Amino acid sequence: MAPAGREFRLYRYSGLLCRHDLLVRVDRPAYPNADQGAEDAADDFADSAAEHLRGWWARRLLPRDCSREHRDRLLGTMDGEPPTEDTLDGPGLRRCRVWVARHGDSEWLVLGEATSEEEFWRAVAEDDGREPDRPAVAHDVYLLADEDGRGDLRDA
């Protein structure tokens, strides 16, 4: 059985003179390992949640910050929990700074909220996963999570 888990997707929206980074956190359902259809359904569920959040942000929040036209692209994805302790848990609908490191040229990332690159690398070293390539790059992001719709959107 593949367990349920978190997935983070980092997107960039670029305009002529601007760029805006969006970090989306979604939950991916569990599925039986031997069932390709169930795995595909779990992937589709996470994709749908991420696309819904991206669309909402692009329609509702991005125009408040910037009225330019934007092109968007996926910068990368991270499965699982960040190495930095619980910093990206809880509600989104907030801005934060995350440090991002890549695994080679792949789309797979390791990211975490930290006050400095050194703090980020200390957390990565304590984590059990494979260490990504250096250096890490800071991204000021808007964080959205699939449970954000349960709260009060007045301050969104």
Backbone as numpy.savetxt, mean C-alpha at the origin, in Angstrom:
# Nx Ny Nz CAx CAy CAz Cx Cy Cz
-3.83 -24.74 3.27 -4.68 -23.57 3.27 -3.79 -22.34 3.27
-4.00 -21.46 2.31 -3.30 -20.18 2.30 -4.06 -19.22 3.22
-3.39 -18.66 4.22 -4.10 -17.83 5.18 -4.51 -16.49 4.59
-5.51 -15.89 5.21 -5.88 -14.52 4.87 -4.71 -13.62 5.23
-4.59 -12.52 4.52 -3.47 -11.63 4.81 -3.69 -10.24 4.25
-2.77 -9.39 4.58 -2.81 -8.01 4.12 -1.98 -7.85 2.87
-2.37 -6.86 2.09 -1.60 -6.50 0.91 -1.57 -4.98 0.83
-0.40 -4.44 0.55 -0.22 -3.00 0.36 0.15 -2.76 -1.09
-0.48 -1.76 -1.69 -0.17 -1.38 -3.07 0.14 0.11 -3.11
1.28 0.43 -3.70 1.73 1.81 -3.79 1.54 2.32 -5.21
0.78 3.39 -5.36 0.49 3.98 -6.67 1.03 5.39 -6.73
1.39 5.80 -7.92 1.81 7.19 -8.16 0.89 7.80 -9.20
0.40 9.00 -8.89 -0.39 9.82 -9.80 0.48 11.01 -10.17
0.80 11.13 -11.45 1.71 12.18 -11.92 0.99 13.13 -12.84
1.28 14.42 -12.64 0.80 15.47 -13.53 1.99 16.19 -14.13
1.70 17.26 -14.83 2.77 18.01 -15.49 3.81 18.50 -14.48
3.38 19.04 -13.36 4.31 19.58 -12.37 4.08 18.99 -10.97
3.47 17.82 -10.90 3.14 17.29 -9.59 3.23 15.77 -9.58
3.24 15.25 -8.36 3.12 13.81 -8.17 2.48 13.58 -6.81
1.65 12.57 -6.75 0.92 12.23 -5.53 0.99 10.72 -5.38
1.39 10.26 -4.20 1.50 8.83 -3.96 0.35 8.37 -3.06
-0.23 7.24 -3.43 -1.34 6.65 -2.69 -0.93 5.25 -2.26
-1.10 4.95 -0.98 -0.85 3.62 -0.46 -2.19 3.01 -0.06
-2.52 1.88 -0.66 -3.79 1.21 -0.41 -3.51 -0.08 0.35
-4.23 -0.29 1.45 -4.11 -1.51 2.24 -5.42 -2.28 2.12
-5.33 -3.51 1.64 -6.52 -4.35 1.51 -6.26 -5.71 2.16
-7.34 -6.37 2.53 -7.25 -7.71 3.07 -7.54 -8.71 1.96
-6.74 -9.75 1.92 -6.89 -10.81 0.92 -7.44 -12.04 1.64
-8.57 -12.60 1.16 -9.17 -13.75 1.85 -8.29 -15.01 1.79
-8.53 -15.90 2.72 -7.87 -17.21 2.72 -8.47 -18.06 1.60
-7.72 -19.09 1.20 -8.20 -20.02 0.17 -7.42 -21.33 0.28
-8.03 -22.44 -0.18 -7.31 -23.71 -0.17 -6.20 -23.71 -1.22
-5.02 -24.15 -0.84 -3.87 -24.15 -1.75 -4.11 -24.93 -3.03
-4.85 -26.01 -2.96 -5.04 -26.87 -4.12 -6.17 -26.40 -5.04
-6.78 -25.27 -4.74 -7.93 -24.80 -5.51 -7.57 -23.51 -6.26
-7.19 -23.63 -7.53 -6.78 -22.46 -8.33 -7.92 -21.47 -8.46
-9.15 -21.97 -8.58 -10.30 -21.07 -8.68 -10.46 -20.22 -7.43
-10.25 -20.82 -6.27 -10.35 -20.08 -5.01 -9.22 -19.05 -4.89
-8.02 -19.43 -5.34 -6.90 -18.48 -5.33 -7.19 -17.30 -6.26
-7.70 -17.59 -7.45 -8.06 -16.52 -8.39 -9.13 -15.61 -7.79
-10.11 -16.20 -7.09 -11.16 -15.41 -6.46 -10.59 -14.51 -5.37
-9.64 -15.03 -4.58 -9.00 -14.22 -3.54 -8.23 -13.06 -4.17
-7.51 -13.33 -5.27 -6.80 -12.26 -5.99 -7.79 -11.21 -6.51
-8.89 -11.69 -7.09 -9.90 -10.77 -7.63 -10.51 -9.91 -6.53
-10.73 -10.50 -5.36 -11.30 -9.76 -4.24 -10.37 -8.61 -3.83
-9.08 -8.90 -3.68 -8.10 -7.87 -3.31 -7.98 -6.82 -4.42
-7.95 -7.26 -5.68 -7.88 -6.31 -6.81 -9.08 -5.38 -6.83
-10.26 -5.94 -6.62 -11.49 -5.14 -6.65 -11.50 -4.10 -5.53
-11.09 -4.52 -4.33 -11.05 -3.59 -3.20 -10.05 -2.46 -3.47
-8.88 -2.80 -4.00 -7.86 -1.79 -4.29 -8.36 -0.82 -5.38
-8.97 -1.35 -6.41 -9.46 -0.49 -7.49 -10.57 0.43 -7.01
-11.44 -0.08 -6.15 -12.51 0.75 -5.60 -11.92 1.91 -4.79
-10.97 1.61 -3.93 -10.35 2.67 -3.10 -9.61 3.68 -3.96
-8.88 3.20 -4.96 -8.16 4.13 -5.86 -9.13 5.05 -6.58
-10.20 4.49 -7.09 -11.18 5.30 -7.80 -11.82 6.34 -6.91
-12.16 5.95 -5.69 -12.76 6.89 -4.74 -11.79 8.02 -4.43
-10.53 7.68 -4.18 -9.53 8.70 -3.85 -9.33 9.65 -5.03
-9.24 9.11 -6.25 -9.01 9.95 -7.44 -10.20 10.87 -7.71
-11.41 10.42 -7.41 -12.60 11.25 -7.63 -12.85 12.24 -6.52
-12.62 11.83 -5.27 -13.01 12.64 -4.11 -11.89 13.47 -3.49
-10.73 12.87 -3.30 -9.69 13.54 -2.51 -8.60 14.19 -3.35
-8.14 13.52 -4.38 -7.06 14.09 -5.20 -7.43 15.46 -5.77
-8.65 15.67 -6.29 -8.98 16.99 -6.83 -8.95 18.12 -5.80
-9.09 17.79 -4.53 -8.97 18.83 -3.49 -7.54 19.37 -3.40
-6.56 18.49 -3.65 -5.15 18.87 -3.56 -4.61 19.41 -4.87
-5.13 18.91 -5.99 -4.53 19.25 -7.27 -5.57 19.09 -8.38
-5.76 20.13 -9.16 -6.78 20.09 -10.22 -6.21 19.66 -11.57
-4.92 19.32 -11.62 -4.31 18.92 -12.88 -4.78 17.53 -13.33
-4.53 17.22 -14.59 -4.74 15.87 -15.10 -3.60 14.99 -14.59
-3.92 13.74 -14.29 -2.92 12.81 -13.76 -2.94 11.48 -14.49
-1.76 10.92 -14.64 -1.63 9.54 -15.09 -1.23 8.74 -13.85
-1.71 7.52 -13.76 -1.39 6.72 -12.58 -0.70 5.43 -12.99
0.10 4.94 -12.04 0.75 3.65 -12.27 1.05 3.00 -10.92
1.09 1.70 -10.95 1.43 0.92 -9.77 2.95 0.93 -9.61
3.42 1.38 -8.45 4.86 1.36 -8.18 5.31 0.02 -7.61
4.42 -0.66 -6.92 4.78 -1.96 -6.37 3.79 -2.44 -5.32
4.02 -3.68 -4.88 3.11 -4.36 -3.97 3.91 -5.04 -2.86
3.33 -5.07 -1.67 3.91 -5.83 -0.57 2.81 -6.69 0.05
3.06 -7.98 0.18 2.16 -8.88 0.89 2.62 -8.97 2.33
1.66 -9.04 3.24 2.01 -9.25 4.64 2.11 -7.95 5.41
2.64 -8.07 6.59 2.75 -6.93 7.50 4.10 -6.23 7.31
4.11 -4.91 7.47 5.38 -4.19 7.38 6.32 -4.59 8.52
7.61 -4.47 8.31 8.56 -4.81 9.38 8.51 -3.81 10.53
8.00 -2.62 10.28 7.88 -1.61 11.33 6.62 -1.91 12.12
6.73 -2.02 13.41 5.66 -2.50 14.30 4.36 -1.71 14.19
3.33 -2.33 13.68 1.94 -1.84 13.72 1.73 -0.41 13.24
2.68 0.18 12.56 2.53 1.60 12.22 1.53 1.83 11.10
1.27 0.86 10.28 0.30 1.03 9.20 -0.99 0.28 9.49
-1.21 -0.07 10.75 -2.47 -0.67 11.19 -3.49 0.44 11.44
-4.69 0.02 11.72 -5.74 0.97 12.07 -6.26 1.71 10.87
-6.98 2.79 11.13 -7.61 3.50 10.02 -6.61 4.19 9.11
-7.02 4.30 7.88 -6.26 5.09 6.92 -6.81 6.50 6.93
-7.16 7.00 5.74 -7.66 8.37 5.60 -6.68 9.35 6.24
-5.39 9.11 6.01 -4.37 9.98 6.61 -3.12 9.99 5.73
-2.35 11.02 5.93 -1.06 11.13 5.27 0.01 10.57 6.21
1.01 9.96 5.61 2.14 9.47 6.40 3.35 9.34 5.48
4.48 9.14 6.08 5.72 8.93 5.33 6.12 7.48 5.48
6.33 6.81 4.36 6.78 5.43 4.38 8.11 5.34 3.65
8.91 4.40 4.09 10.17 4.09 3.42 9.93 2.85 2.58
10.44 2.87 1.36 10.19 1.80 0.40 11.50 1.28 -0.15
11.66 -0.03 -0.12 12.82 -0.69 -0.73 12.30 -1.79 -1.65
13.02 -2.01 -2.73 12.60 -2.99 -3.75 13.40 -4.28 -3.63
12.80 -5.32 -4.16 13.49 -6.60 -4.36 13.93 -6.62 -5.82
15.12 -6.13 -6.10 15.62 -6.09 -7.47 14.74 -5.24 -8.37
14.51 -5.72 -9.59 13.68 -4.99 -10.54 12.22 -5.42 -10.49
11.85 -6.21 -9.52 10.48 -6.72 -9.45 9.54 -5.64 -8.92
8.25 -5.96 -8.95 7.26 -5.04 -8.40 7.08 -5.24 -6.90
7.82 -6.22 -6.31 7.66 -6.51 -4.88 8.45 -5.54 -4.03
7.78 -5.01 -3.02 8.35 -3.99 -2.15 8.39 -4.47 -0.71
9.21 -3.80 0.06 9.12 -3.83 1.51 8.94 -2.38 1.90
7.93 -2.11 2.71 7.70 -0.73 3.11 7.32 -0.67 4.57
7.53 0.48 5.15 7.16 0.69 6.54 7.23 2.15 6.90
6.43 2.51 7.86 6.41 3.88 8.36 7.52 4.00 9.40
8.43 4.96 9.22 9.55 5.15 10.14 9.98 6.61 10.09
10.63 7.06 11.14 11.07 8.45 11.18 12.34 8.69 10.38
13.08 7.61 10.09 14.32 7.76 9.32 14.59 6.47 8.55
15.49 6.56 7.57 15.88 5.36 6.84 16.58 4.37 7.76
17.38 4.87 8.69 18.08 3.99 9.63 17.08 3.19 10.47
16.03 3.86 10.94 15.00 3.18 11.73 14.31 2.11 10.87
14.04 2.42 9.62 13.43 1.46 8.71 14.32 0.23 8.55
15.63 0.44 8.30 16.53 -0.71 8.09 16.71 -1.53 9.36
16.66 -0.90 10.54 16.72 -1.67 11.80 15.52 -2.61 11.89
14.33 -2.10 11.53 13.12 -2.93 11.57 13.20 -4.06 10.55
13.73 -3.77 9.37 13.87 -4.81 8.33 14.83 -5.89 8.81
15.93 -5.49 9.45 16.92 -6.46 9.93 16.34 -7.39 10.99
15.39 -6.89 11.79 14.76 -7.69 12.83 13.67 -8.60 12.27
13.19 -8.31 11.08 12.13 -9.09 10.45 12.73 -10.38 9.90
11.92 -11.42 9.74 12.41 -12.71 9.28 12.46 -12.84 7.76
11.91 -11.88 7.01 11.84 -11.99 5.56 13.17 -11.71 4.88
13.19 -11.90 3.58 14.39 -11.62 2.78 14.60 -10.11 2.70
15.82 -9.67 2.94 16.11 -8.24 2.93 16.12 -7.70 1.51
15.43 -6.59 1.29 15.41 -5.98 -0.05 16.71 -5.23 -0.34
16.77 -4.71 -1.55 17.95 -3.94 -1.97 17.97 -2.56 -1.31
19.16 -2.07 -1.09 19.33 -0.70 -0.57 19.55 0.23 -1.75
19.25 1.48 -1.65 18.72 2.22 -0.51 17.20 2.15 -0.46
16.65 2.65 0.63 15.21 2.84 0.76 14.91 4.29 0.38
13.74 4.51 -0.16 13.33 5.85 -0.60 12.08 6.26 0.17
12.06 7.49 0.66 10.90 7.99 1.40 9.81 8.42 0.42
8.58 8.07 0.76 7.41 8.48 0.00 6.40 9.09 0.97
5.95 10.29 0.69 4.85 10.88 1.44 3.58 10.41 0.74
2.78 9.62 1.45 1.64 8.95 0.85 0.35 9.33 1.56
-0.73 9.12 0.85 -2.05 9.13 1.48 -2.42 7.67 1.65
-2.74 7.25 2.87 -3.06 5.86 3.17 -4.57 5.67 3.19
-5.03 4.70 2.43 -6.44 4.27 2.44 -6.48 2.79 2.75
-7.47 2.39 3.55 -7.63 0.99 3.89 -9.06 0.56 3.61
-9.24 -0.73 3.35 -10.59 -1.19 2.99 -11.59 -1.06 4.13
-11.14 -0.90 5.37 -12.10 -0.70 6.45 -12.40 0.78 6.73
-11.81 1.70 5.97 -12.04 3.12 6.21 -13.49 3.54 6.00
-14.24 2.83 5.19 -15.64 3.18 4.95 -16.54 2.96 6.15
-16.03 2.31 7.18 -16.83 2.07 8.38 -16.85 3.27 9.31
-15.99 4.25 9.07 -15.87 5.37 9.99 -16.57 6.63 9.52
-16.16 7.73 10.09 -16.71 9.04 9.81 -15.88 9.69 8.70
-16.49 10.03 7.60 -15.76 10.59 6.46 -15.75 12.11 6.43
-16.20 12.76 7.50 -16.20 14.22 7.51 -14.81 14.81 7.31
-13.81 14.17 7.86 -12.45 14.71 7.78 -11.65 14.13 6.62
-12.28 13.35 5.78 -11.56 12.74 4.66 -11.18 13.78 3.63
